[in-house]
Amino acid sequence: MSRIHVIGAGLAGLSAAIAATGAGRPVTLYESTAAGGGRCRSYFDTELGIRLDNGNHLLLSGNKSAFAYIAAIGARDLMTGPRNPVFPFVDLKTGREWTLRPNRGRFPWWLLFAGRRVPKASMREHLDIRQLGREWDDTVMTETMRHSSLYWLLLEPLSVAALNTRPHEALACLFGAVLRETLLKGGKACLPRLPKEGLSEALVDPAIATLRNRGADIRFNRRITGLTIENARVTALETTDEPVPVEPADSVILAVPPWVAGELVPGLTVPNAFESILNVHFKTVVKADPDIREAGFLGLVNGTAEWIFLKPDHLSVTVSAANQLIDRSAEDLANIVWRNVAKALGLEGARETEMPPYRVIKERRATIVANVVQEERRPGARTAFDNLTLAGDWTDTRLPGTIEGAVRSGVTAVRMILSPPKDGERRRKKKLSPNDN
Ligand SMILES: Cc1cc2nc3c(=O)[nH]c(=O)nc-3n(C[C@H](O)[C@H](O)[C@H](O)COP(=O)(O)OP(=O)(O)OC[C@H]3O[C@@H](n4cnc5c(N)ncnc54)[C@H](O)[C@@H]3O)c2cc1C
């Protein structure tokens, strides 16, 4: 049977390989590094002597594609999270603490209770979230939001986390898409979910094991350096060794980052602006308040640190859209972040002043910038070449660069191979761009 060659073993490539083998197709998976996971991975930090994730990755129960993938790789039990939707926050400027507690059902009765919603924000303002992103090029932050506590205490932190882009340029339609699949569907769709152990243990290793069980040929340390294209088809994959022939009925899914895809595929326009994410891991354990323990994390506003995650043997802190900070020294960054952590968690005395051992991980190209210019540069799955399909969180998924988008793009690429759309059925983008197909 015709083979599907998947290039890149990040979540998009793994999802494609799982979908393809699930449909009974033989798969070869090529990954340039020694392990899968790409931007979503764990490793053993020899200096701290603990296992770390490159960065905290939060899923919400409404991330349907991600959870279908997790079910397909048999990893449901490897994820954890609270029974009910719970989002504790602290404002570092005012010291105010609050916990957002949506009810589980679709009808949002939780908004009737001031103690469950954002402080100083009315029920009406909460309901207005549904209007976000009416025009496709609206940004998350608008003039009218400048004085709204709902904006500063909820929309700003959530949109920066979900879009990894500052709200004055972040596209509201992408944020709206995330909210419509989660918070706006009711509390059952916004249960926070995190890996029990690590990202690789929950999202990568079980996928590799499933693929091996299904007979997939997995080649680590195998960088694809070029595509041989003849008569609008990929006929071979170039590597540093022998080229790998692509038989006439075979297909190729390219699930590499955009800058690699741009080099490999002639004439392809790809996103070319990126935002960083900074993670600081502190080797210490803190006994936090019950709401924080219930959630497993705490959201911070008016600080540099944005989210603190409680891990069994460390605290892990995330700062998104961090391009402006990323060139500062690791020590500086750890100091700034630790001061925020100590204040947020109410640490006093030596615990406040003595920073625990730390590791700073700078992901410089964590995701594409979620703005209008980059949105127009996101290509669909289909390419100008008959047997070549694209996947990755940066393709036109109608979602920001997230696990949900990456996984969905892998499934879309496989669907396109198994049942290619007829010309008339091709999807249109919101605006015409050079990549429209
Ligand atoms: C610090 C951080 C925090 C994040 N937090 C969240 C979060 O909380 N929630 C969320 O949903 N998302 C989050 N994300 C985004 C999420 O990690 C990505 O959307 C997702 O992992 C992208 O997967 P991908 O497969 O599209 O790309 P990648 O992970 O980049 O995978 C591409 C793969 O291709 C391989 N490759 C590259 N070139 C070649 C080549 N020439 N030949 C063969 N292989 C090649 C790479 O090594 C890599 O394994 C976060 C990202 C970062 C960096």
PDBQT file of the ligand as one rigid body, heavy atoms in Angstrom, charges set to zero:
ROOT
HETATM    1  C1  LIG A 501       7.711  27.159  25.850  1.00  0.00    +0.000 C 
HETATM    2  C2  LIG A 501       6.452  26.814  25.098  1.00  0.00    +0.000 A 
HETATM    3  C3  LIG A 501       5.245  26.781  25.772  1.00  0.00    +0.000 A 
HETATM    4  C4  LIG A 501       4.073  26.461  25.082  1.00  0.00    +0.000 A 
HETATM    5  N1  LIG A 501       2.902  26.377  25.771  1.00  0.00    +0.000 NA
HETATM    6  C5  LIG A 501       1.798  25.899  25.145  1.00  0.00    +0.000 A 
HETATM    7  C6  LIG A 501       0.599  25.674  25.888  1.00  0.00    +0.000 A 
HETATM    8  O1  LIG A 501       0.526  25.933  27.094  1.00  0.00    +0.000 OA
HETATM    9  N2  LIG A 501      -0.469  25.152  25.233  1.00  0.00    +0.000 N 
HETATM   10  C7  LIG A 501      -0.423  24.854  23.898  1.00  0.00    +0.000 A 
HETATM   11  O2  LIG A 501      -1.415  24.361  23.369  1.00  0.00    +0.000 OA
HETATM   12  N3  LIG A 501       0.697  25.088  23.162  1.00  0.00    +0.000 NA
HETATM   13  C8  LIG A 501       1.802  25.594  23.744  1.00  0.00    +0.000 A 
HETATM   14  N4  LIG A 501       2.950  25.800  23.027  1.00  0.00    +0.000 N 
HETATM   15  C9  LIG A 501       2.937  25.587  21.573  1.00  0.00    +0.000 C 
HETATM   16  C10 LIG A 501       3.175  24.117  21.203  1.00  0.00    +0.000 C 
HETATM   17  O3  LIG A 501       4.351  23.640  21.806  1.00  0.00    +0.000 OA
HETATM   18  C11 LIG A 501       3.333  24.038  19.685  1.00  0.00    +0.000 C 
HETATM   19  O4  LIG A 501       2.199  24.586  19.086  1.00  0.00    +0.000 OA
HETATM   20  C12 LIG A 501       3.507  22.622  19.164  1.00  0.00    +0.000 C 
HETATM   21  O5  LIG A 501       4.405  21.879  19.940  1.00  0.00    +0.000 OA
HETATM   22  C13 LIG A 501       4.006  22.704  17.724  1.00  0.00    +0.000 C 
HETATM   23  O6  LIG A 501       4.170  21.424  17.173  1.00  0.00    +0.000 OA
HETATM   24  P1  LIG A 501       4.631  21.241  15.658  1.00  0.00    +0.000 P 
HETATM   25  O7  LIG A 501       4.717  19.797  15.406  1.00  0.00    +0.000 OA
HETATM   26  O8  LIG A 501       3.782  22.074  14.786  1.00  0.00    +0.000 OA
HETATM   27  O9  LIG A 501       6.098  21.905  15.563  1.00  0.00    +0.000 OA
HETATM   28  P2  LIG A 501       7.482  21.471  16.231  1.00  0.00    +0.000 P 
HETATM   29  O10 LIG A 501       7.257  21.083  17.637  1.00  0.00    +0.000 OA
HETATM   30  O11 LIG A 501       8.417  22.594  15.978  1.00  0.00    +0.000 OA
HETATM   31  O12 LIG A 501       7.944  20.165  15.438  1.00  0.00    +0.000 OA
HETATM   32  C14 LIG A 501       8.721  20.199  14.266  1.00  0.00    +0.000 C 
HETATM   33  C15 LIG A 501       9.648  18.980  14.290  1.00  0.00    +0.000 C 
HETATM   34  O13 LIG A 501      10.348  18.925  13.045  1.00  0.00    +0.000 OA
HETATM   35  C16 LIG A 501      11.684  18.555  13.310  1.00  0.00    +0.000 C 
HETATM   36  N5  LIG A 501      12.501  18.995  12.142  1.00  0.00    +0.000 N 
HETATM   37  C17 LIG A 501      12.894  20.254  11.843  1.00  0.00    +0.000 A 
HETATM   38  N6  LIG A 501      13.578  20.253  10.672  1.00  0.00    +0.000 NA
HETATM   39  C18 LIG A 501      13.614  18.982  10.236  1.00  0.00    +0.000 A 
HETATM   40  C19 LIG A 501      14.165  18.343   9.083  1.00  0.00    +0.000 A 
HETATM   41  N7  LIG A 501      14.814  19.052   8.139  1.00  0.00    +0.000 N 
HETATM   42  N8  LIG A 501      14.036  17.003   8.941  1.00  0.00    +0.000 NA
HETATM   43  C20 LIG A 501      13.367  16.263   9.894  1.00  0.00    +0.000 A 
HETATM   44  N9  LIG A 501      12.837  16.831  10.996  1.00  0.00    +0.000 NA
HETATM   45  C21 LIG A 501      12.931  18.153  11.167  1.00  0.00    +0.000 A 
HETATM   46  C22 LIG A 501      12.006  19.289  14.610  1.00  0.00    +0.000 C 
HETATM   47  O14 LIG A 501      13.143  18.766  15.250  1.00  0.00    +0.000 OA
HETATM   48  C23 LIG A 501      10.714  19.077  15.384  1.00  0.00    +0.000 C 
HETATM   49  O15 LIG A 501      10.734  17.879  16.125  1.00  0.00    +0.000 OA
HETATM   50  C24 LIG A 501       4.122  26.190  23.678  1.00  0.00    +0.000 A 
HETATM   51  C25 LIG A 501       5.350  26.242  23.005  1.00  0.00    +0.000 A 
HETATM   52  C26 LIG A 501       6.506  26.550  23.694  1.00  0.00    +0.000 A 
HETATM   53  C27 LIG A 501       7.801  26.592  22.953  1.00  0.00    +0.000 C 
ENDROOT
TORSDOF 0
